Amino acid sequence: MDEDRRIIFRIGVNLGDIIIEGEDILGDGVNIAARLQAFAEARPLLRTAIRQDPRNAQAHSWLAFALFFSSTFRWFEDPNNSRIEAASFARQAVSIDPDDALSHVVSGLVEASATNDMQAAARAYENALRINPNFAMAYGFLGGNQAILGDFAAARMHLDQALRLSPRDPSAGIWQLLYNIGLFGAERYDEVVSGADEAIRTNPDLAGLYRQRAAALAVLGRMDEAREDIGQVLRLDPGNTIKTIGQTPFWQDVEPFLDALRKAGLPEE
């Protein structure tokens, strides 16, 4: 690909507590700030790429992806507008290049978050895999999607394939979040806990994993552990409340999850 058409997408890697080495500062809070900076920097750069080349499907897809996560995790103001923009750019990406696998993955993800139509999302991920059978991102999101639909055998198979193709994929924590939504809905709470345990080892700053584990622990009656996880959720993302989590996409029935979070101590507002 030509240099002027490449999109550089930076991902922070969390290494634990804050450590000072010479002039470098490393750690949790620093990593979160870097992640916010990366998304903040990516959006105007991607908009510039689109202005320079309105037919650049991948620029449209990555901008939709950045806007989607900005709105889902409330990293920036006006999440509703970000969500609307994400859907628009995702649709344009597929229209520009129907043979671009990334465009189909991002379109499926964004549209499912807006409509909860997980069947349509599955079709989009499968389209991506027909175009690129070795696309880890498509396998990962398809696996999470299938778990929400209740097909755990297929979900596990596709998630395992995603991790074989990309063992350190930066989206792996998101795939586990989606898989855990399916497990929680199926009342498989022990598996939510074990899945979150494993994912947290490689994604220690992803608040959603602690939140899901807290809810499962509360249902299982392990209240001290559940409250400890809620404390970690609020340290990582102080904006977490029952009200904001109630707006999280992909849940077919979010109320049992919210009730469990209330028991674990997540504030209402």
Legacy VTK file of the C-alpha trace (Angstrom):
# vtk DataFile Version 3.0
C-alpha trace
ASCII
DATASET POLYDATA
POINTS 269 float
0.000 0.000 0.000
1.275 3.520 -0.786
2.672 5.438 2.190
0.059 8.196 1.887
-2.787 5.658 2.105
-1.595 3.878 5.245
-3.451 4.327 8.515
-1.298 4.073 11.650
-3.430 2.965 14.614
-1.607 3.054 17.951
-2.575 0.744 20.791
-1.327 1.145 24.377
-0.153 -1.908 26.336
-0.706 -1.829 30.101
2.247 -2.917 32.246
0.859 -2.544 35.787
1.506 0.109 38.439
3.216 3.400 37.677
6.984 2.977 37.244
9.513 5.759 36.678
12.508 4.834 34.547
14.727 7.814 33.795
12.499 10.291 31.979
9.815 7.691 31.192
6.623 7.180 33.223
4.840 3.876 32.715
1.664 2.387 34.174
-2.127 2.174 34.389
-3.092 5.838 34.447
-0.485 6.696 31.855
-1.723 3.918 29.586
-5.337 5.129 29.788
-4.223 8.663 28.948
-2.251 7.312 25.981
-5.290 5.384 24.768
-7.440 8.517 24.931
-4.742 10.494 23.159
-4.494 7.837 20.443
-8.236 7.957 19.756
-8.267 11.763 19.958
-5.408 11.943 17.444
-6.789 9.224 15.174
-10.112 10.867 14.444
-8.884 14.137 12.861
-6.157 12.263 10.966
-8.720 9.845 9.551
-11.054 12.697 8.638
-8.157 14.319 6.787
-7.443 11.049 4.975
-11.079 10.881 3.869
-11.056 14.483 2.650
-7.922 13.745 0.624
-9.291 10.467 -0.721
-13.084 10.130 -0.335
-12.885 6.602 -1.814
-10.567 5.275 0.912
-12.720 2.523 2.425
-10.272 1.657 5.206
-10.094 5.256 6.391
-13.896 5.251 6.632
-13.814 1.930 8.512
-11.160 2.951 11.026
-12.928 6.249 11.676
-16.187 4.358 12.286
-14.287 2.007 14.616
-12.743 4.895 16.575
-16.082 6.718 16.841
-17.829 3.519 17.935
-15.457 2.869 20.829
-15.394 6.539 21.770
-19.181 6.439 22.169
-19.398 2.974 23.773
-16.795 3.712 26.438
-17.794 7.391 26.743
-14.203 8.500 26.134
-15.321 11.803 24.625
-18.283 14.148 24.807
-21.469 13.620 22.796
-21.522 9.806 22.512
-24.853 9.862 20.658
-23.446 11.937 17.819
-20.349 9.709 17.692
-22.602 6.651 17.390
-24.582 8.201 14.517
-21.385 9.216 12.722
-19.890 5.739 13.227
-22.889 4.111 11.543
-22.696 6.526 8.614
-18.976 5.990 8.003
-19.330 2.201 8.371
-22.064 2.069 5.729
-20.018 4.283 3.394
-16.981 1.995 3.782
-18.897 -1.074 2.579
-20.432 0.921 -0.269
-17.024 2.185 -1.401
-15.351 -1.236 -1.347
-17.591 -4.292 -0.888
-14.472 -6.486 -1.134
-12.743 -4.970 1.897
-12.990 -7.386 4.855
-12.380 -4.706 7.499
-15.333 -2.684 6.227
-17.701 -5.615 6.763
-16.412 -6.288 10.298
-16.773 -2.673 11.394
-20.178 -2.382 9.721
-21.428 -5.480 11.545
-20.096 -4.251 14.878
-21.515 -0.742 14.556
-24.897 -1.805 13.194
-25.323 -4.476 15.887
-24.577 -1.919 18.587
-27.263 0.378 17.184
-29.996 -2.213 16.516
-29.030 -5.303 18.576
-29.543 -7.286 15.363
-26.931 -9.934 16.088
-27.983 -12.059 13.104
-27.184 -9.205 10.732
-23.848 -8.707 12.478
-23.046 -12.414 12.053
-23.702 -12.132 8.324
-21.344 -9.161 8.095
-18.540 -11.032 9.897
-19.095 -14.092 7.692
-18.889 -11.856 4.609
-15.544 -10.588 5.886
-14.269 -14.149 6.280
-15.344 -15.053 2.765
-13.177 -12.170 1.566
-10.270 -12.937 3.946
-10.411 -16.390 5.587
-7.428 -15.494 7.823
-8.845 -12.300 9.334
-8.499 -12.660 13.131
-10.665 -9.624 13.834
-13.589 -11.177 11.963
-13.248 -14.498 13.799
-13.060 -12.712 17.154
-16.139 -10.577 16.725
-18.037 -13.461 15.134
-17.200 -15.599 18.164
-18.441 -12.971 20.603
-21.542 -12.488 18.487
-22.319 -16.227 18.453
-22.035 -16.395 22.231
-24.663 -13.669 22.539
-26.864 -15.758 20.218
-26.303 -18.779 22.484
-24.138 -20.909 20.185
-21.212 -21.387 22.557
-19.567 -24.253 20.656
-19.258 -22.170 17.500
-18.319 -19.117 19.548
-15.439 -20.885 21.279
-14.203 -22.355 17.997
-14.069 -18.943 16.325
-12.520 -17.172 19.304
-9.811 -19.826 19.505
-9.145 -19.403 15.790
-8.881 -15.633 16.229
-6.291 -16.059 18.982
-4.327 -18.600 16.966
-4.113 -16.095 14.121
-3.369 -13.122 16.390
-2.318 -14.213 19.910
-1.812 -10.657 21.174
-4.615 -8.978 19.280
-5.544 -5.597 20.845
-9.243 -6.402 20.324
-9.091 -9.684 22.287
-10.445 -8.104 25.473
-13.464 -6.821 23.544
-14.084 -10.299 22.128
-14.124 -11.683 25.681
-16.538 -8.953 26.792
-18.963 -10.020 24.067
-18.507 -13.699 24.920
-19.210 -12.940 28.590
-22.451 -11.163 27.671
-23.627 -14.449 26.188
-22.438 -16.442 29.208
-24.172 -14.102 31.654
-27.413 -14.261 29.675
-27.207 -18.073 29.805
-26.645 -17.903 33.595
-23.206 -19.496 33.280
-21.759 -17.276 35.988
-18.755 -19.420 36.930
-17.616 -19.253 33.315
-18.029 -15.462 33.291
-15.672 -15.306 36.272
-13.077 -17.669 34.798
-13.235 -15.973 31.390
-12.790 -12.548 32.951
-9.919 -13.841 35.110
-8.036 -14.970 32.014
-8.774 -11.854 29.967
-7.780 -9.481 32.774
-4.277 -10.947 32.801
-3.684 -9.499 29.344
-6.154 -6.559 29.525
-5.756 -5.274 33.106
-7.104 -1.789 32.369
-10.360 -2.823 30.639
-13.039 -1.821 33.152
-15.747 -3.874 31.471
-14.040 -7.148 32.407
-14.039 -6.243 36.113
-17.644 -5.096 35.801
-18.761 -8.393 34.291
-16.832 -10.376 36.873
-18.331 -8.279 39.671
-21.867 -8.991 38.450
-21.218 -12.728 38.186
-19.573 -12.834 41.624
-22.574 -11.007 43.122
-24.989 -13.562 41.660
-22.777 -16.334 43.056
-22.902 -14.719 46.513
-19.193 -13.829 46.586
-19.931 -10.280 47.691
-16.535 -9.219 49.052
-14.881 -10.077 45.735
-17.702 -8.409 43.799
-17.326 -5.161 45.761
-13.566 -5.248 45.256
-14.091 -5.502 41.495
-16.535 -2.579 41.539
-13.863 -0.544 43.296
-11.471 -1.376 40.472
-14.125 -0.476 37.872
-14.569 2.958 39.438
-10.822 3.520 39.648
-10.418 2.729 35.965
-13.577 4.492 34.778
-15.239 6.751 37.383
-18.162 7.409 35.018
-19.551 3.887 35.466
-23.067 3.934 36.923
-26.175 1.803 36.596
-27.597 4.516 34.342
-24.644 4.556 31.930
-24.224 0.763 31.856
-27.916 0.420 31.046
-27.098 2.061 27.703
-24.396 -0.487 26.816
-25.039 -2.150 23.437
-25.353 -5.860 22.618
-27.334 -6.985 25.688
-30.533 -8.843 24.806
-31.810 -8.322 28.380
-29.616 -6.053 30.471
-31.796 -5.898 33.619
-30.430 -9.048 35.370
-26.931 -7.690 34.791
-27.864 -4.298 36.252
-29.502 -5.935 39.279
-26.290 -7.874 39.933
-24.224 -4.689 39.643
-26.505 -2.980 42.143
-25.863 -5.809 44.613
-22.143 -5.437 44.024
-22.324 -1.721 44.854
-22.231 0.141 41.549
-23.883 3.563 42.092
-27.135 4.393 40.307
-25.929 7.735 38.930
LINES 1 270
269 0 1 2 3 4 5 6 7 8 9 10 11 12 13 14 15 16 17 18 19 20 21 22 23 24 25 26 27 28 29 30 31 32 33 34 35 36 37 38 39 40 41 42 43 44 45 46 47 48 49 50 51 52 53 54 55 56 57 58 59 60 61 62 63 64 65 66 67 68 69 70 71 72 73 74 75 76 77 78 79 80 81 82 83 84 85 86 87 88 89 90 91 92 93 94 95 96 97 98 99 100 101 102 103 104 105 106 107 108 109 110 111 112 113 114 115 116 117 118 119 120 121 122 123 124 125 126 127 128 129 130 131 132 133 134 135 136 137 138 139 140 141 142 143 144 145 146 147 148 149 150 151 152 153 154 155 156 157 158 159 160 161 162 163 164 165 166 167 168 169 170 171 172 173 174 175 176 177 178 179 180 181 182 183 184 185 186 187 188 189 190 191 192 193 194 195 196 197 198 199 200 201 202 203 204 205 206 207 208 209 210 211 212 213 214 215 216 217 218 219 220 221 222 223 224 225 226 227 228 229 230 231 232 233 234 235 236 237 238 239 240 241 242 243 244 245 246 247 248 249 250 251 252 253 254 255 256 257 258 259 260 261 262 263 264 265 266 267 268
